[in-house]
């Protein structure tokens, strides 16, 4: 049975039972429904909590959320669903960036992390070939432009790129330019020379990192993978998959998550 609560004008959905709570945070251009498969697999043994990112719900007013606002909303949600125990974070794409920043500020509230396809993306160890850099800059600036244009034109630009990226997250009509504020903020910081955060992600808790090996660009360094695989209780696994690893390899991802949570 699914329970719904509202925290900071965000609809939060809770399913399952168990001692541990997993908070699932998606990225662009998805909604909470990205995690349907994982909830189905895990709800018999864990409480699964998910929500559509602030600003991503097309039925709600368009709003830009700063990093500080995003992290504060995550904190309110996690405190509401698990006030007395730390949670497991399951993150993808922008959910990784914002979720990692939540962790860096509230480490005592996080038991462990499952990160999917985005790792130490802002670290000095990230080294991409020029072709990958050009690809990343081009699509991110396109989405930042769609945010600034807004309206029907911005929405259509966003949906066009989502289709190019093989969007499979449900109804394409729920994809809109309001989802792009993260790209706008990232490039605003680049152009002004101000870092987006002074807290680079350094996981001290156990972490499972799952990533796709067959995509145009990487969002982690090899050093990040190697260090996780050297740490007891942590692991990094590459899949023959693109950026949406859980959609390309659902059975493999679910098995890897279940085994890791069980300590195998």
Secondary structure, DSSP 8 states (H G I E B T S, - for coil): --EEEEETTEEEEEEE-SS-EEEEE--TT--GGGGHHHHHHHTTTSEEEEE--TTT-TTS------HHHHHHHHHHHHHHH-SSS-EEEEEETHHHHHHHHHHHH-GGGEEEEEEES--STTSTT----HHHHHHHHHHHHHHHHHHHH-HHHHHHHHHHHHHHTT--SS-GGG--GGGGHHHHHHHHHHHHT--S-S------SEEEEEEESSSS--SS-HHHHHHHHHSTT-EEEEES--S-HHHHSHHHHHHHHHHHHTT-
